[in-house]
Amino acid sequence: MNVQNEIQIGEIKVCRLGYGAMRLTGAGIWGYPSNKSEAISVLRKALELGVNFIDTADSYGPYCNEELICEALYPYPEHVLIATKGGLVRPGPSIWDRDARPERLRSACEASLRRLKLDCIGLYQLHAPDPNVPLRESIGALADLQKEGKIRHIGVSNVDVKQLLEVQELVDVASVQNRYNMLDRDSAEVLKICEHEGIAFIPWYPFSGGEHLNPNTVNNKLTQVKKIAKDLGATEAQVILAWCLCSSPVMLPIPGTSSLRHLEENVGALDLKLSAADLAVLNGNG
C-alpha cells in the first residue's frame, strides 16, 4: 500500500516522517547527551535525508534540547519546521510536572524563542492539559501569543476527545500529539477527529519502548512483525513505522534516535510498501 510522503501542518508541507529530538538528552531526559557531537551529526543528517519536521520541547533536558537543535541547525533552512512544546516542568530526572498557567506558558514560549533563535515558532503545542488550570485559560495564552506573531500554528498534546473539542472552539488546531502505536490505540477516537478535520496526528512512543518486539509482551506483535519484515527484506522498526504511516493519512510519526544508523533505517520506512494483507495481520484482522 502506497502512502503520501508529505503532510500539511496548517499551510506548511512537511515530510510524513519527522524526527523526535527528545532522545538527544542525558539519562532521565536530563541534561545534554553524553556524545554531543554525535547528537549534532544526527540532527544534521536528518535534514540531509529529507526530514524537515523536528519535534522538541522546553522540558527536554530541560531547555538544552532546544539549545542543541539551534547549535546544530541554525540558521534553519526555509523548508524546515521546528515544533516545540510548553506546559511541563522538570524538577529532576524522569520527573514531569504539569504547569500550564497562562503566565508560565508565555514565559516558556518566549524562552523557547530565544533558545531556538526564532522570531516565530512554526508549531507550538500545549504539552499536556493542567488539571489545576482551566484548559480555556491555557489555550487562551497560546492564542494571545499567536496574535502577537510569536506562534504560527497551535497544537495540543496528550488530550482526550472532550479536551480536543473544547480547544477547537477556541483556536484552529494544527496538530495533536498523543501516544499511539500497535499496542496502544486508546487515542483512536481522537485520531478520527483529526482525520475529519485535517489535523496532523503525531503519535509519540510509536515503538512502545520496544514492546512490539519483546517476546515476553502479552498480546505482542513480534511474530507478525518479524515475518513481514523478513518477507519484505526490511527491519522490524521499518515495518512498525510503515504501519503507522498506513494507519491514517494524517499520521506524522516522529521516531527518535541518537544513532545515525537507526536514523537512516527509520527514514527508509517511507519507501516500504505494506500490502492490504500485511495491514490486516498487523491490525489483528488476519
JOCOR-V447501 format. One record per residue. N is the residue number from 0. SS is DSSP state (~ for helix, > for strand, _ for the rest). OMEGA is omega as a letter, one per 30 degrees, with the letter a starting at -180 (NA if undefined). Layout:
n: <N | N>
ss: <SS | SS>
omega: <OMEGA | OMEGA>
//
This chain:
n: <0 | 1 | 2 | 3 | 4 | 5 | 6 | 7 | 8 | 9 | 10 | 11 | 12 | 13 | 14 | 15 | 16 | 17 | 18 | 19 | 20 | 21 | 22 | 23 | 24 | 25 | 26 | 27 | 28 | 29 | 30 | 31 | 32 | 33 | 34 | 35 | 36 | 37 | 38 | 39 | 40 | 41 | 42 | 43 | 44 | 45 | 46 | 47 | 48 | 49 | 50 | 51 | 52 | 53 | 54 | 55 | 56 | 57 | 58 | 59 | 60 | 61 | 62 | 63 | 64 | 65 | 66 | 67 | 68 | 69 | 70 | 71 | 72 | 73 | 74 | 75 | 76 | 77 | 78 | 79 | 80 | 81 | 82 | 83 | 84 | 85 | 86 | 87 | 88 | 89 | 90 | 91 | 92 | 93 | 94 | 95 | 96 | 97 | 98 | 99 | 100 | 101 | 102 | 103 | 104 | 105 | 106 | 107 | 108 | 109 | 110 | 111 | 112 | 113 | 114 | 115 | 116 | 117 | 118 | 119 | 120 | 121 | 122 | 123 | 124 | 125 | 126 | 127 | 128 | 129 | 130 | 131 | 132 | 133 | 134 | 135 | 136 | 137 | 138 | 139 | 140 | 141 | 142 | 143 | 144 | 145 | 146 | 147 | 148 | 149 | 150 | 151 | 152 | 153 | 154 | 155 | 156 | 157 | 158 | 159 | 160 | 161 | 162 | 163 | 164 | 165 | 166 | 167 | 168 | 169 | 170 | 171 | 172 | 173 | 174 | 175 | 176 | 177 | 178 | 179 | 180 | 181 | 182 | 183 | 184 | 185 | 186 | 187 | 188 | 189 | 190 | 191 | 192 | 193 | 194 | 195 | 196 | 197 | 198 | 199 | 200 | 201 | 202 | 203 | 204 | 205 | 206 | 207 | 208 | 209 | 210 | 211 | 212 | 213 | 214 | 215 | 216 | 217 | 218 | 219 | 220 | 221 | 222 | 223 | 224 | 225 | 226 | 227 | 228 | 229 | 230 | 231 | 232 | 233 | 234 | 235 | 236 | 237 | 238 | 239 | 240 | 241 | 242 | 243 | 244 | 245 | 246 | 247 | 248 | 249 | 250 | 251 | 252 | 253 | 254 | 255 | 256 | 257 | 258 | 259 | 260 | 261 | 262 | 263 | 264 | 265 | 266 | 267 | 268 | 269 | 270 | 271 | 272 | 273 | 274 | 275 | 276 | 277 | 278 | 279 | 280 | 281 | 282 | 283 | 284 | 285>
ss: <_ | _ | _ | _ | _ | > | > | > | > | _ | _ | > | > | > | > | _ | _ | _ | > | > | ~ | ~ | ~ | _ | _ | _ | _ | _ | _ | > | _ | _ | _ | _ | _ | ~ | ~ | ~ | ~ | ~ | ~ | ~ | ~ | ~ | ~ | ~ | ~ | ~ | _ | _ | _ | _ | > | > | > | _ | _ | _ | _ | _ | > | _ | _ | ~ | ~ | ~ | ~ | ~ | ~ | ~ | ~ | ~ | ~ | _ | _ | _ | _ | _ | _ | _ | > | > | > | > | > | > | _ | > | > | _ | _ | _ | _ | _ | _ | _ | > | > | _ | _ | _ | ~ | ~ | ~ | ~ | ~ | ~ | ~ | ~ | ~ | ~ | ~ | ~ | ~ | ~ | ~ | _ | _ | _ | _ | > | > | > | > | > | > | _ | _ | _ | _ | _ | _ | _ | _ | ~ | ~ | ~ | ~ | ~ | ~ | ~ | ~ | ~ | ~ | ~ | ~ | ~ | _ | _ | _ | > | > | > | > | > | > | > | _ | _ | _ | ~ | ~ | ~ | ~ | ~ | ~ | ~ | ~ | _ | _ | _ | _ | > | > | > | > | > | > | > | _ | > | _ | _ | > | _ | _ | _ | ~ | ~ | ~ | ~ | ~ | ~ | ~ | ~ | ~ | ~ | _ | _ | > | > | > | > | > | _ | _ | _ | ~ | ~ | ~ | ~ | ~ | ~ | _ | _ | _ | _ | _ | _ | _ | _ | ~ | ~ | ~ | ~ | ~ | ~ | ~ | ~ | ~ | ~ | ~ | _ | _ | _ | ~ | ~ | ~ | ~ | ~ | ~ | ~ | ~ | ~ | ~ | ~ | ~ | _ | _ | _ | > | _ | _ | _ | _ | _ | _ | _ | _ | ~ | ~ | ~ | ~ | ~ | ~ | ~ | ~ | ~ | ~ | ~ | ~ | _ | _ | _ | _ | ~ | ~ | ~ | ~ | ~ | ~ | ~ | _ | _ | _ | _>
omega: <a | l | l | a | l | l | a | l | a | l | a | l | l | l | a | l | l | l | l | a | a | a | l | l | l | l | a | a | a | l | l | l | a | l | a | a | l | l | l | l | l | l | a | l | l | l | l | a | l | l | a | l | a | a | l | l | l | a | l | a | f | l | a | l | l | l | l | l | l | a | a | a | a | f | a | l | a | a | a | l | l | l | l | a | l | l | l | l | a | l | a | l | l | l | a | l | a | l | a | l | a | a | l | l | l | a | l | a | a | l | l | l | a | a | a | a | l | l | a | l | a | l | l | a | l | a | l | l | a | a | a | a | l | a | l | l | l | a | l | l | l | l | l | l | l | l | l | l | a | l | l | l | a | l | l | a | l | a | l | a | a | a | l | l | l | a | a | l | a | a | l | a | a | a | l | a | a | l | l | l | a | a | a | a | a | a | a | a | l | l | l | l | l | l | a | a | a | l | l | l | a | a | l | a | a | a | a | l | l | a | l | a | a | a | l | a | l | a | a | a | a | a | a | a | a | a | a | l | l | a | a | a | a | l | l | l | l | l | a | l | l | l | l | a | a | a | a | l | l | a | l | a | l | a | l | l | l | a | l | a | l | l | l | l | a | a | l | l | l | a | a | a | l | l | l | l | l | a | l | l | a | l | l | a | a | NA>
//
